[in-house]
Amino acid sequence: MRARLKRVALSSELQTVEEDASEILKQEPGNRTALFSRATLRAVSTGQEEGALKDYAVLIASNARDTEALAGRAWLYSRLGRAAEMGADADALLALDPSDIDGLRYGTEAAMRSKNLVRLKDLAGKAAMTYPGEPFGFTGMAAVKLEAGDHAGAIALSSRAIEISGGEPEAYRLRGLALLATGKPDDASSDFSRALAAAPDRTDILLPRAEAFLAAGNNARALEDAEGALKEAPDTLRAREIRSLALLGRGMTGPALAEAADILAITPGNEAMLILRAEARMANRDFEAAAKEASSAAEKLPNSAKAHALLAARSIAHRNLARRRTRLPRQSRSNLRRWITGARKPAF
């Protein structure tokens, strides 16, 4: 209750300051201090972002060298997820001063969000050299290393950013991706969890954490995170794949097959789902259907590097059908599961 009252009091104070600033602007339309104060207050207030952008636009139009206004608007664009506009303001800051900390900060963030690796490498490198006590340069360089496949470098740089910042969510996310790619799903899921604890609104981290849980064999948590990711983005194909695989891992073959069928209707050559159908049939001891599924999959993927797994599934199914065995050999199931949940190249 005390915390709630404090928030209400703070909200009232901010509203009073904004009203005072607006009153001053009625009398002195060009009062820079009042306009900047109102823009800043609106920027941090939910639902008043457009008003803040208008105020910043007036400030910048009257003085294109107003670095405070440019930095404030870049911050707001960052909050709104508008990478292109944030990048433009960062460029304006850097044109005035190539070592401007806000220009480098928001320029690096914009390059990361737009996946402009050339720009990211340039700005993040400058930031790390110019401001070694700030985390964002190291975070940006970690993203560059990750995309280049240098997982050890990505882990080292993101760890440095975490050390400096005390727990930057993006650095945790990047390190988690690198750890996942190097076959350490438990460590990866821990980093993803730390990122989400620090930034609960970063729902984009649910999908890689689901990936990590699946690789670690924690199907219940993988299913939970896949569902969470699908609430935010219902058409995310990889989240649906993970949900299907996690359902199969929990022994829910019916729902897993139904999900796989829906995915294959969208992507008929989906390797993971073709394998899953064969494995699900075998899990149900329907070896005849499993043999047909495996044969069909092998025909649809004649040039796949995973063809040996498909053929192995077909061979296992035929053998079990012939011998009337009631259990799939443990090692064969292990090999199939390892392929299905194999580490994929992460994308920053």
N, C-alpha and C positions, 0 to 999 in steps of 0.2 A: 504494500500500500504506500509506504514512504517513497519508494522508487517511482511509483506511478504519479504521486503528487509532485515529485521533483520534475518529472517530464512535463506535466501539465504547466507547472510554473515556468519552466524554460520556454515552452511553446508560447506562453502568453507574453514573455519578455521579447521573444523574437518578433511576434506579431506587433507588439507596441513599437519596437524599433523600426519595423517596416512601415508602419503607419506614419511614424514621425518623418521618415525619409520621404515618403510620398507627399506629405504635407509641405515639406521644404521644397520639393520639386515643383509643386503647384505655384509657389512664389518665385522660385529660382530654377527654371527648367534646365539650365545648364550647369547646375551644381554637381561637380564631378564626384565629390565625396558622398553626397546623398545617393546619387545614381549607382555608384559602385557598391555602396552598402546594401542598397535594395537588391541589386543583382545577386550579390553574394548570399543574402538571406533567402531569396527565391530559389537559388541553385540548390540549396540544401533542404528545401521543403518539398515534399512529395505533392505533385499536382500543380506546382508553380514553375516548372521548368521552362515552359514557353515564354513566360513573362521574364524570366532571367535571361533567356537568349535575346529577347528584344532589347533589354537594358544593356547587355554586353555589346550588341550590335551598334547601339547609339554611341556608346563609349568609344568603340574602335573606329566608327565612322568619323568621329570628331578628332581622334588622334590614333593613327595607324601604328604608332610606336608605344601604345599603352600596353606594356608587357604584363601588368597585373590583370588587365581585362582579358588579354589573349590567353594567359595561363588559366584564369578562372573559367573561361568558356571551354578551353581544352579539357579541363577537369570535368565539366558538366557533360561534354560530349562523351568522355570516357564512361561516366556513370550511365549515360543513355545507350551506350554501345554503338555509337556512331563513329566508326573508325576513320572514315574518309575526312569528315569535318575536323576531327581531332588532329589528324595528320596535317591538314592544311594550316591549322593554328600553330602546330609545332613547327612547321616550316617557316611560318612568319616570325616566330620567336628566334629560330636559328639564323634567319636572314639578318636579324638585328644583332645577334650575338651567337656565333657558332658554338660557344661553350655554355649557353644558357641551360641551366639544370632542368627547367620545366620543358624546354624545347626537346632536349634529349630524352627526358622521361616519357613524354607523350608521343614523341616521334617513334621511340622504341616500341611502345605499346601498340601504336597504330600499325607499325610494320608487322608485329606479331599477329595481330588480329587479321590483317589482310594477307598474311603469309608471304610478304615481300622479303624474301631471304637476303637479297643483295642489300637492300636498304637496312634491314635489321642488323646484318653483320657490321655495316658501317657505323650506325648509330650506337648499337650496344657496345661495340669495341671502344668507341670514343667515350662513352659513359663510364665504362669500367676503368679506363685509364684516367679520366678527368676527375671522377668522383668514386674512388675505391671504397669509400665508406658507405656508399649507397647500394642497395641490392639490385636495382632494376637493370643495370648494365650486365651483371652476371647472369641474371635470369634470361635476358635476351640472348646472350651468348650460349647459354645452355640449350635454348630452343634451336639455335643454328646447329650446334653439335648433334642434337637429337635427330634433326632432319637429315644430317649427313651420315647418320649411322654410327657416330662416335659415341657410344653409350657411356663409356668410361668418362669421357670428357664432359658429357651432359650431367652425369652424376656428380662429378667434382665441382662444376660451376654452379649447379643448382644447390648443392650443399653449402657452398660459400654464400650464396644469396640467403639461404635459410639462417645461416650463422649470423650474418649481418643484421637481418631483419627481425630475427627472433621467431620467424615462422611465416614467411610470405606464401599465401595459398598457391600462386602460380608456380613458384619454385618447387613446392611440394608436388604439384601435379606433374611437372616436367620430370622430376626425379622419379616419381612413381612410374611414368611411362618408360623411362630408361631401365628401371629395375625389372619391369614386366618383360621388356624385350630381352633381358639377359637371364630370364628364367627364374626370377625371384618374386613370384606372385604374392607371397605373404608380406614381404617387405613393401611391395608396391601398394597393396591394399591398405597397409598402415599409413603410408604417405598420402594416399587419396583421402583416407578418413581424417587425417590432420588438416588437409586442405579444406574439406567440407566443414570441419568444426570451426575453422577460422572464417570461412565464407559460406554460410549455409545456402546462399542464393546461387552458388556456382553449381547449378544442376547439371552442367556439362561434364562434371567430374563423375557423375553416377555411372555413365557408360564404361569408362575405363576401369572403374572399381568393380563393376560387374564382370568385366573381362578378367580381372585379377582373381576375383573369387571363383570364377568358373575354372580357371587354370589351376587353382589350389584345391579344387574338388569341393568347395563350399557351395553346393548347389542352391541351398536355401537362401543364402545372402546374395548370390548371383541373380536368382530369380527376383528377389526383392528390389535390387537396384535396377534390373532391366525393366521392371514394371514402373519404377520411378522415372526412368529415362523416357519411357514411352508416354507417360502422362504429359511430359513437357514437349515431346516431339513424337507424335503417334506414328509417323511414317519412317522412323529410323530403322532401316533394315537390319543393321547389326544388333540392335537391341532385341529385335524379334528373333534373330538367330540364337542369341544367348538365352532368351526365354525358352525357346524350344529345346536347346541342349540341356538347360538346367532342369526342365520338366522331365526329360528323359533320365537325367542323372538321379532324380528323385523317384524314379519308377513309375511316373505318370505318362505311360506310353501313348494313351489315347489323345490327350491334349497336345503332347509333343508332335504326334503325327499330323494332327489337324493344323497346328501352327506351321509345320514344315510344308504341308500342302499349299497353304496360303502363300508362303514365301516363294515356293517353286512356281506358282502361277505368275508371279512377278518376274522372277529370275530363274528360268527353267534349267540353267546350267549351274545352279548353286551347289558347289561341291559339298559343303558341310551338311546341307539338308539332304542331298542324295545319299550320302553316307549314313546320316541319321536314320533315314527310312529303313535302310537295310538293317542297321543295328537294332532299331526298335522292334522290327519283326523277329529278330533273333532273340531279343529279350523276352518276347511273348512266346518263344519256342515255336513260332510259325516258320519253320525252316524253308518250306517250299516258297512261301511269299518272300522270304528274305533272299533266297537265291535269285528270284525274278527281279527283285529290287536292285540287287548288286549287279546283275548282268545288264539291266537297263542303264544303271549309272555308268558302268564301264563303257557302254556303247555311246553314251552322251558325252563322255569325256575321254576320247581316244588319245588325245595328246597331253593329258594332264600328268603333272609330276606326281600326283597322288594316285595314279592308276594302280600301282601295286597294292595300295590299301583297299581299293575297290575290288580288285581281283582276289585279294586275301579274304575279304568278306564273302565273296561269292563262293570261294573254295570251302570256307568254314561252313557256310550254309548247306552246300551240297553234301559235305561229309556228315554233318549232323542229321540231315534228312535221311541219308542212306543208313546210318547206324542207329537212328531213332534215339539219339542222345537227348537228354533233357536239360543240359546245361552247357552254355557256351564256355569254352576253355578260358580260364582266367587270363592267361598271357595274351591271347588273341584279343579279348575285350580291352585289356590294358593298352595294347598297341593302337587299337582303333580310337580309344578315348584320347590317347596322347596326340594322335593326328588331328582329331576334331577340335581339341582345345589348344592346339599348337600356338605358340607366340606369333603374333603378327607384327609387321612393321608399324610402329606408332606414328601418328601424325600430330604435330604440335598444334 
